[in-house]
Amino acid sequence: LDLEAALDQPQIKHRGTITSITAEGIGELKLFNLTAKFEKTPGAVKTPPPKLSEHTEDVLRGIGYTYEEIKKLREKKII
């Protein structure tokens, strides 16, 4: 099967393998849903993927960069 035919299979639809969410400025996005289905702790795709550099500051802070260091990286257009 090609990709379109594979994604159109009844089992794919039944399991909710593809989900749709709305992304600001983009509109509807079709994404692969979580493949594991747990009864007690069901998961779901609730937000779109991050935009380019959306979490850069959080990641840098998480690995030890200071606000001043991040500011300098921005000023130098490194991030």
Buried (B, 14 or more C-beta within 10 A) or exposed (E): EEEEEEBEEEEEEEEEBEBEBEEEEEEEEEEEBEEEEEEEEEEEBEEBEEEEEEEBBEEBEEEEBEEEEBEEBEEEEEB
